Amino acid sequence: MASPAVASFRCPDCGKSVGPLDTSRTCGGCARAFGPTAGVWDLLPSTLDAVKVNEDRAHEDEGLPTWRRLFFHKRHWLSWCESRWLPTLLDAGARRVLEVGGGLCYASALAKQRAPDAWVVASDVSARYLRQHAVRVGSIIGTPADAYAAVDAEQLPFDDGQFDAVYSQVVLYRLPDPSRALREIRRVLAPGGRYLGVERASPWLPAFLVREAREMGERSAHAGLRERPLRWRDWLVILDAAGIERTALAPVPGHRVRSPALRRLGNAVRPIHVTIQFSA
């Protein structure tokens, strides 16, 4: 097996390149020390948005065991990720792979399984969740990521132009500024590298949109998070702000309704999943 091409990172505080993500290091700019703790690197900036701090605190209680989260709550996503999303990203070959906002990070484990010669970085804003669950998921699936890192998706702590594949799943709509995250993803993509994000588009008819906004607002207020409905048209505005072509957005075909036009029509009253895909 070929040696994986280790990803390099930059200091999230001063922006100086630190080196490969393979051993403990000290930033030459601000002297901040970096190294894995319980298998997880803390690459978060020292000052973090309150919403993102709350995302981490929300996982302070371990709650359900990892295997139940994985096989009961995510069993369909596991299948879709393996059969739909990863072949799109990885079948052309990838030396470095990044998962953004992965939570359980099963996509990273499946990516390592599919591309064992690639260097895979599994990331999420919550170091707690990575330690309590994502590292265990890698062990359960049998192909753990090469590195687990707590990162801010709107300020990715990685050097420019190095990832051949970046994947995210239902995470951008929870961020304060999704367009900034998309610009960061494009920055870290290697020439010819590809990004695939799976997101949700909320219903566009006012009555159904208001109901979903109320439900999301109640959940967010309880935990101090930022979850809000984003319609198809809202995603187009986000793409415009990120400097990405609107053609990057497409509905995910359903099991019964595969036509993009019919999926958009059904989106009037119910949320649908969409993909955002672009290349460097």
MARROTI-421732 format. One record per residue (C-alpha): y negated, x negated, z; residue in one letter. Coordinates in nm, 4 decimals. Last residue first. Example, Ala and Ser with C-alpha at 12.3 -4.5 7.8 and 13.67 -1.06 7.14 Angstrom:
BEGIN
<node Y="0.1060" X="-1.3670" Z="0.7140" res="S"/>
<node Y="0.4500" X="-1.2300" Z="0.7800" res="A"/>
***
This chain:
BEGIN
<node Y="-2.3633" X="1.1664" Z="-0.8069" res="A"/>
<node Y="-2.1520" X="1.4716" Z="-0.8757" res="S"/>
<node Y="-2.1986" X="1.8376" Z="-0.7823" res="F"/>
<node Y="-2.0079" X="2.1295" Z="-0.6346" res="Q"/>
<node Y="-2.1216" X="2.4125" Z="-0.4075" res="I"/>
<node Y="-1.8486" X="2.6691" Z="-0.3598" res="T"/>
<node Y="-1.8776" X="3.0331" Z="-0.2568" res="V"/>
<node Y="-1.6993" X="3.2531" Z="-0.0067" res="H"/>
<node Y="-1.7792" X="3.6213" Z="0.0009" res="I"/>
<node Y="-1.9534" X="3.8401" Z="0.2560" res="P"/>
<node Y="-1.9290" X="4.2183" Z="0.2199" res="R"/>
<node Y="-2.1464" X="4.5023" Z="0.0936" res="V"/>
<node Y="-2.3387" X="4.3687" Z="-0.2070" res="A"/>
<node Y="-2.0982" X="4.0758" Z="-0.2353" res="N"/>
<node Y="-1.8659" X="4.3108" Z="-0.4210" res="G"/>
<node Y="-2.0942" X="4.2787" Z="-0.7221" res="L"/>
<node Y="-2.0934" X="3.8996" Z="-0.7014" res="R"/>
<node Y="-1.7134" X="3.9008" Z="-0.6851" res="R"/>
<node Y="-1.7085" X="4.1348" Z="-0.9835" res="L"/>
<node Y="-1.9208" X="3.8944" Z="-1.1870" res="A"/>
<node Y="-1.7139" X="3.5913" Z="-1.0803" res="P"/>
<node Y="-1.3897" X="3.7677" Z="-1.1917" res="S"/>
<node Y="-1.0969" X="3.6797" Z="-0.9635" res="R"/>
<node Y="-1.0614" X="4.0062" Z="-0.7712" res="V"/>
<node Y="-0.7168" X="4.0417" Z="-0.6118" res="R"/>
<node Y="-0.6562" X="3.6980" Z="-0.4623" res="H"/>
<node Y="-1.0259" X="3.6185" Z="-0.4610" res="G"/>
<node Y="-1.2035" X="3.3682" Z="-0.6845" res="P"/>
<node Y="-1.4593" X="3.1565" Z="-0.4964" res="V"/>
<node Y="-1.8065" X="3.2405" Z="-0.6221" res="P"/>
<node Y="-2.0062" X="2.9575" Z="-0.7854" res="A"/>
<node Y="-2.3060" X="2.7403" Z="-0.6973" res="L"/>
<node Y="-2.3545" X="2.4025" Z="-0.8719" res="A"/>
<node Y="-2.5070" X="2.5927" Z="-1.1660" res="T"/>
<node Y="-2.8263" X="2.6084" Z="-0.9597" res="R"/>
<node Y="-2.8862" X="2.2414" Z="-1.0317" res="E"/>
<node Y="-2.9552" X="2.0286" Z="-0.7226" res="I"/>
<node Y="-3.2996" X="1.9052" Z="-0.6187" res="G"/>
<node Y="-3.2327" X="1.9777" Z="-0.2499" res="A"/>
<node Y="-3.5100" X="2.2391" Z="-0.2370" res="A"/>
<node Y="-3.3702" X="2.4066" Z="-0.5496" res="D"/>
<node Y="-3.0219" X="2.4108" Z="-0.3966" res="L"/>
<node Y="-3.1587" X="2.5782" Z="-0.0834" res="I"/>
<node Y="-3.3400" X="2.8395" Z="-0.2949" res="V"/>
<node Y="-3.0159" X="2.9101" Z="-0.4811" res="L"/>
<node Y="-2.8341" X="2.9451" Z="-0.1492" res="W"/>
<node Y="-3.0882" X="3.2052" Z="-0.0399" res="D"/>
<node Y="-3.0291" X="3.4024" Z="-0.3610" res="R"/>
<node Y="-2.6568" X="3.4182" Z="-0.2845" res="W"/>
<node Y="-2.7356" X="3.5457" Z="0.0644" res="R"/>
<node Y="-2.7553" X="3.3331" Z="0.3780" res="L"/>
<node Y="-2.6890" X="3.5052" Z="0.7107" res="P"/>
<node Y="-2.7770" X="3.3109" Z="1.0235" res="R"/>
<node Y="-2.6066" X="3.0893" Z="1.2786" res="E"/>
<node Y="-2.8240" X="2.8516" Z="1.4782" res="R"/>
<node Y="-2.6784" X="2.7898" Z="1.8243" res="L"/>
<node Y="-2.8045" X="2.8498" Z="2.1780" res="G"/>
<node Y="-2.4645" X="2.9724" Z="2.2947" res="A"/>
<node Y="-2.5384" X="3.3411" Z="2.3664" res="H"/>
<node Y="-2.8332" X="3.3548" Z="2.1276" res="A"/>
<node Y="-2.6129" X="3.2373" Z="1.8390" res="S"/>
<node Y="-2.3470" X="3.5019" Z="1.8923" res="R"/>
<node Y="-2.6062" X="3.7810" Z="1.9219" res="E"/>
<node Y="-2.7938" X="3.6595" Z="1.6160" res="G"/>
<node Y="-2.4778" X="3.6439" Z="1.4082" res="M"/>
<node Y="-2.3966" X="4.0073" Z="1.4888" res="E"/>
<node Y="-2.7538" X="4.1221" Z="1.4211" res="R"/>
<node Y="-2.7726" X="3.9300" Z="1.0930" res="A"/>
<node Y="-2.4424" X="4.0854" Z="0.9833" res="E"/>
<node Y="-2.5729" X="4.4377" Z="1.0483" res="R"/>
<node Y="-2.9026" X="4.3631" Z="0.8759" res="V"/>
<node Y="-2.7251" X="4.2295" Z="0.5663" res="L"/>
<node Y="-2.5055" X="4.5387" Z="0.5432" res="F"/>
<node Y="-2.8032" X="4.7758" Z="0.5495" res="A"/>
<node Y="-3.0150" X="4.5518" Z="0.3255" res="P"/>
<node Y="-2.7662" X="4.5142" Z="0.0369" res="L"/>
<node Y="-2.7262" X="4.1388" Z="-0.0179" res="W"/>
<node Y="-2.4057" X="4.0755" Z="0.1756" res="P"/>
<node Y="-2.3760" X="3.7198" Z="0.3153" res="S"/>
<node Y="-2.2690" X="3.4224" Z="0.1050" res="A"/>
<node Y="-2.0216" X="3.1960" Z="0.2804" res="R"/>
<node Y="-1.9723" X="2.8249" Z="0.2237" res="E"/>
<node Y="-1.7189" X="2.5848" Z="0.0738" res="V"/>
<node Y="-1.8628" X="2.2436" Z="-0.0095" res="G"/>
<node Y="-1.7360" X="2.0090" Z="-0.2783" res="L"/>
<node Y="-1.9041" X="1.6754" Z="-0.3431" res="Y"/>
<node Y="-1.8087" X="1.4267" Z="-0.6116" res="R"/>
<node Y="-1.8539" X="1.0547" Z="-0.6663" res="G"/>
<node Y="-1.9478" X="0.9309" Z="-1.0139" res="G"/>
<node Y="-2.1728" X="0.6654" Z="-0.8643" res="P"/>
<node Y="-2.0885" X="0.6635" Z="-0.4907" res="A"/>
<node Y="-2.2019" X="0.9595" Z="-0.2817" res="L"/>
<node Y="-2.4020" X="0.8663" Z="0.0294" res="V"/>
<node Y="-2.7352" X="0.9890" Z="-0.1079" res="R"/>
<node Y="-2.5892" X="1.3133" Z="-0.2482" res="R"/>
<node Y="-2.4597" X="1.4029" Z="0.0966" res="I"/>
<node Y="-2.7995" X="1.3265" Z="0.2492" res="E"/>
<node Y="-2.9732" X="1.5498" Z="-0.0041" res="R"/>
<node Y="-2.7245" X="1.8261" Z="0.0750" res="L"/>
<node Y="-2.7931" X="1.7871" Z="0.4483" res="A"/>
<node Y="-3.1673" X="1.8159" Z="0.3835" res="R"/>
<node Y="-3.1073" X="2.1346" Z="0.1847" res="S"/>
<node Y="-2.9099" X="2.2818" Z="0.4750" res="P"/>
<node Y="-3.2081" X="2.2549" Z="0.7145" res="D"/>
<node Y="-3.1502" X="2.4081" Z="1.0620" res="P"/>
<node Y="-2.7729" X="2.3855" Z="1.0098" res="L"/>
<node Y="-2.5291" X="2.6744" Z="1.0623" res="R"/>
<node Y="-2.5246" X="2.7735" Z="0.6937" res="Y"/>
<node Y="-2.4206" X="2.4179" Z="0.6071" res="L"/>
<node Y="-2.0940" X="2.4340" Z="0.8044" res="V"/>
<node Y="-1.8525" X="2.6630" Z="0.6231" res="V"/>
<node Y="-1.6388" X="2.3794" Z="0.4870" res="Q"/>
<node Y="-1.7504" X="2.0311" Z="0.3923" res="S"/>
<node Y="-1.6065" X="1.7693" Z="0.1575" res="Y"/>
<node Y="-1.7349" X="1.4357" Z="0.0283" res="V"/>
<node Y="-1.5474" X="1.2305" Z="-0.2326" res="A"/>
<node Y="-1.6135" X="0.8887" Z="-0.3855" res="D"/>
<node Y="-1.8125" X="0.7781" Z="-0.0814" res="F"/>
<node Y="-2.0209" X="0.4584" Z="-0.1074" res="Q"/>
<node Y="-2.3646" X="0.5262" Z="-0.2528" res="G"/>
<node Y="-2.6026" X="0.4624" Z="0.0358" res="D"/>
<node Y="-2.5012" X="0.3375" Z="0.3806" res="D"/>
<node Y="-2.3746" X="0.5830" Z="0.6380" res="F"/>
<node Y="-2.5366" X="0.7413" Z="0.9418" res="P"/>
<node Y="-2.5769" X="1.0885" Z="0.7851" res="L"/>
<node Y="-2.9072" X="1.2405" Z="0.8954" res="Q"/>
<node Y="-2.8845" X="1.6140" Z="0.8216" res="E"/>
<node Y="-2.5107" X="1.6146" Z="0.8883" res="A"/>
<node Y="-2.5687" X="1.4627" Z="1.2334" res="D"/>
<node Y="-2.2655" X="1.2515" Z="1.3162" res="V"/>
<node Y="-1.9777" X="1.2284" Z="1.5660" res="A"/>
<node Y="-1.7230" X="0.9980" Z="1.4024" res="A"/>
<node Y="-1.3462" X="0.9905" Z="1.3580" res="Y"/>
<node Y="-1.2137" X="0.6959" Z="1.1571" res="A"/>
<node Y="-0.9056" X="0.6222" Z="0.9454" res="D"/>
<node Y="-0.8126" X="0.9901" Z="0.9376" res="A"/>
<node Y="-0.4791" X="1.0887" Z="1.0847" res="P"/>
<node Y="-0.1727" X="1.1430" Z="0.8642" res="T"/>
<node Y="0.1050" X="1.3023" Z="1.0699" res="G"/>
<node Y="-0.0143" X="1.6628" Z="1.0573" res="I"/>
<node Y="0.0164" X="1.6866" Z="1.4360" res="I"/>
<node Y="-0.1314" X="1.3396" Z="1.4918" res="S"/>
<node Y="-0.4359" X="1.4125" Z="1.2747" res="G"/>
<node Y="-0.4716" X="1.7463" Z="1.4524" res="V"/>
<node Y="-0.4757" X="1.5629" Z="1.7857" res="R"/>
<node Y="-0.7710" X="1.3477" Z="1.6765" res="V"/>
<node Y="-0.9496" X="1.6654" Z="1.5649" res="A"/>
<node Y="-0.8858" X="1.8576" Z="1.8891" res="H"/>
<node Y="-1.0176" X="1.7266" Z="2.2196" res="Q"/>
<node Y="-1.1742" X="1.4047" Z="2.0917" res="R"/>
<node Y="-1.3309" X="1.5577" Z="1.7797" res="L"/>
<node Y="-1.4390" X="1.8671" Z="1.9693" res="Y"/>
<node Y="-1.6077" X="1.6616" Z="2.2374" res="R"/>
<node Y="-1.7836" X="1.4356" Z="1.9864" res="A"/>
<node Y="-1.9419" X="1.7486" Z="1.8415" res="S"/>
<node Y="-2.1575" X="1.6965" Z="1.5309" res="V"/>
<node Y="-1.8457" X="1.6593" Z="1.3164" res="D"/>
<node Y="-1.6904" X="1.3810" Z="1.1146" res="S"/>
<node Y="-1.3579" X="1.2716" Z="0.9657" res="A"/>
<node Y="-1.3827" X="0.9439" Z="0.7710" res="V"/>
<node Y="-1.1045" X="0.8666" Z="0.5249" res="V"/>
<node Y="-1.0451" X="0.5228" Z="0.3688" res="W"/>
<node Y="-0.8298" X="0.5885" Z="0.0611" res="A"/>
<node Y="-0.4883" X="0.4327" Z="-0.0047" res="D"/>
<node Y="-0.3043" X="0.7294" Z="0.1489" res="P"/>
<node Y="-0.4617" X="0.9778" Z="-0.0966" res="A"/>
<node Y="-0.2804" X="1.3110" Z="-0.0507" res="R"/>
<node Y="-0.1840" X="1.2564" Z="0.3131" res="Q"/>
<node Y="-0.5214" X="1.1024" Z="0.3894" res="K"/>
<node Y="-0.6867" X="1.4079" Z="0.2322" res="A"/>
<node Y="-0.4641" X="1.6389" Z="0.4377" res="L"/>
<node Y="-0.5700" X="1.4612" Z="0.7577" res="A"/>
<node Y="-0.9349" X="1.4769" Z="0.6516" res="S"/>
<node Y="-0.9062" X="1.8468" Z="0.5647" res="A"/>
<node Y="-0.7505" X="1.9071" Z="0.9081" res="Y"/>
<node Y="-1.0818" X="1.7967" Z="1.0576" res="C"/>
<node Y="-1.0538" X="2.0321" Z="1.3599" res="L"/>
<node Y="-1.4333" X="2.0602" Z="1.3450" res="G"/>
<node Y="-1.5012" X="1.9190" Z="0.9968" res="G"/>
<node Y="-1.8804" X="1.9107" Z="0.9942" res="G"/>
<node Y="-1.8796" X="1.6607" Z="0.7057" res="V"/>
<node Y="-1.5542" X="1.5197" Z="0.5669" res="E"/>
<node Y="-1.5954" X="1.1793" Z="0.4021" res="L"/>
<node Y="-1.3594" X="1.0068" Z="0.1575" res="V"/>
<node Y="-1.3576" X="0.6448" Z="0.0399" res="R"/>
<node Y="-1.1470" X="0.4893" Z="-0.2376" res="R"/>
<node Y="-1.0952" X="0.8111" Z="-0.4347" res="A"/>
<node Y="-0.8728" X="0.8841" Z="-0.7336" res="G"/>
<node Y="-0.9138" X="1.1523" Z="-1.0016" res="A"/>
<node Y="-0.6796" X="1.3785" Z="-0.8040" res="D"/>
<node Y="-0.9020" X="1.3615" Z="-0.4978" res="L"/>
<node Y="-1.1840" X="1.6108" Z="-0.5230" res="L"/>
<node Y="-1.0457" X="1.9039" Z="-0.7198" res="T"/>
<node Y="-0.6988" X="1.8472" Z="-0.5729" res="P"/>
<node Y="-0.8585" X="1.8698" Z="-0.2264" res="L"/>
<node Y="-1.0104" X="2.2129" Z="-0.2724" res="W"/>
<node Y="-0.7504" X="2.4544" Z="-0.4012" res="R"/>
<node Y="-0.3934" X="2.3742" Z="-0.2856" res="S"/>
<node Y="-0.4451" X="2.1701" Z="0.0321" res="E"/>
<node Y="-0.7711" X="2.3322" Z="0.1405" res="C"/>
<node Y="-0.6431" X="2.6795" Z="0.0587" res="W"/>
<node Y="-0.3242" X="2.6272" Z="0.2603" res="S"/>
<node Y="-0.5017" X="2.4854" Z="0.5630" res="L"/>
<node Y="-0.7669" X="2.7557" Z="0.5352" res="W"/>
<node Y="-0.4947" X="3.0215" Z="0.5556" res="H"/>
<node Y="-0.3420" X="2.8640" Z="0.8687" res="R"/>
<node Y="-0.6776" X="2.8122" Z="1.0389" res="K"/>
<node Y="-0.6759" X="3.0519" Z="1.3361" res="H"/>
<node Y="-0.3024" X="3.0614" Z="1.4108" res="F"/>
<node Y="-0.1739" X="2.7225" Z="1.2945" res="F"/>
<node Y="-0.4699" X="2.4996" Z="1.3782" res="L"/>
<node Y="-0.6353" X="2.6745" Z="1.6715" res="R"/>
<node Y="-0.2925" X="2.7397" Z="1.8238" res="R"/>
<node Y="-0.1879" X="2.3765" Z="1.7781" res="W"/>
<node Y="-0.5079" X="2.2517" Z="1.9387" res="T"/>
<node Y="-0.4713" X="2.4445" Z="2.2636" res="P"/>
<node Y="-0.7194" X="2.7271" Z="2.3218" res="L"/>
<node Y="-1.0124" X="2.6604" Z="2.5550" res="G"/>
<node Y="-1.1168" X="2.2934" Z="2.5777" res="E"/>
<node Y="-1.4322" X="2.3757" Z="2.7721" res="D"/>
<node Y="-1.7091" X="2.1346" Z="2.6732" res="E"/>
<node Y="-1.6879" X="2.2650" Z="2.3165" res="H"/>
<node Y="-2.0117" X="2.4677" Z="2.3224" res="A"/>
<node Y="-2.1812" X="2.1568" Z="2.4587" res="R"/>
<node Y="-2.1496" X="1.9863" Z="2.1192" res="D"/>
<node Y="-2.3006" X="2.2770" Z="1.9260" res="E"/>
<node Y="-2.5639" X="2.3012" Z="2.2016" res="N"/>
<node Y="-2.6782" X="1.9467" Z="2.1301" res="V"/>
<node Y="-2.6962" X="2.0420" Z="1.7625" res="K"/>
<node Y="-2.9221" X="2.3386" Z="1.8347" res="V"/>
<node Y="-3.1377" X="2.1236" Z="2.0631" res="A"/>
<node Y="-3.2095" X="1.8763" Z="1.7785" res="D"/>
<node Y="-3.0929" X="1.5263" Z="1.8706" res="L"/>
<node Y="-3.2720" X="1.2199" Z="2.0021" res="T"/>
<node Y="-3.0348" X="0.9248" Z="2.0484" res="S"/>
<node Y="-2.9154" X="0.9717" Z="1.6908" res="P"/>
<node Y="-2.5443" X="1.0526" Z="1.6584" res="L"/>
<node Y="-2.3008" X="0.7836" Z="1.5495" res="L"/>
<node Y="-2.0726" X="0.8161" Z="1.8523" res="D"/>
<node Y="-1.7379" X="0.6860" Z="1.7248" res="W"/>
<node Y="-1.4236" X="0.8729" Z="1.8307" res="V"/>
<node Y="-1.0790" X="0.7351" Z="1.9239" res="G"/>
<node Y="-1.1136" X="0.7838" Z="2.2975" res="A"/>
<node Y="-1.4446" X="0.5974" Z="2.2722" res="T"/>
<node Y="-1.4970" X="0.4130" Z="1.9428" res="P"/>
<node Y="-1.7619" X="0.1430" Z="1.9159" res="G"/>
<node Y="-2.1345" X="0.1029" Z="1.8671" res="F"/>
<node Y="-2.3919" X="-0.0893" Z="2.0691" res="A"/>
<node Y="-2.7646" X="-0.0320" Z="2.0163" res="R"/>
<node Y="-2.9495" X="-0.3619" Z="1.9737" res="A"/>
<node Y="-3.2479" X="-0.1981" Z="1.7969" res="C"/>
<node Y="-3.2435" X="-0.3867" Z="1.4663" res="G"/>
<node Y="-2.9317" X="-0.6026" Z="1.4664" res="G"/>
<node Y="-2.7193" X="-0.3028" Z="1.5652" res="C"/>
<node Y="-2.4202" X="-0.4072" Z="1.7747" res="T"/>
<node Y="-2.0596" X="-0.3735" Z="1.6585" res="R"/>
<node Y="-1.7187" X="-0.2482" Z="1.7709" res="S"/>
<node Y="-1.4586" X="-0.2614" Z="1.4928" res="T"/>
<node Y="-1.3662" X="-0.0822" Z="1.1713" res="D"/>
<node Y="-1.6708" X="0.1129" Z="1.0556" res="L"/>
<node Y="-1.7977" X="-0.1680" Z="0.8345" res="P"/>
<node Y="-2.1476" X="-0.3029" Z="0.9027" res="G"/>
<node Y="-2.4691" X="-0.2276" Z="1.0925" res="V"/>
<node Y="-2.7180" X="-0.1267" Z="0.8209" res="S"/>
<node Y="-3.0561" X="-0.0637" Z="0.9847" res="K"/>
<node Y="-3.1707" X="0.2984" Z="1.0105" res="G"/>
<node Y="-3.3449" X="0.2584" Z="1.3472" res="C"/>
<node Y="-3.1794" X="0.5379" Z="1.5458" res="D"/>
<node Y="-2.8788" X="0.6466" Z="1.3387" res="P"/>
<node Y="-2.7809" X="0.2809" Z="1.2902" res="C"/>
<node Y="-2.6158" X="0.2394" Z="0.9524" res="R"/>
<node Y="-2.2521" X="0.2639" Z="0.8547" res="F"/>
<node Y="-2.0029" X="0.0950" Z="0.6246" res="S"/>
<node Y="-1.6894" X="0.2594" Z="0.4887" res="A"/>
<node Y="-1.3699" X="0.0529" Z="0.4819" res="V"/>
<node Y="-1.2057" X="0.0177" Z="0.1396" res="A"/>
<node Y="-0.8412" X="0.0875" Z="0.2222" res="P"/>
<node Y="-0.5931" X="-0.2009" Z="0.1922" res="S"/>
<node Y="-0.3456" X="-0.1305" Z="-0.0874" res="A"/>
<node Y="0.0000" X="0.0000" Z="0.0000" res="M"/>
***
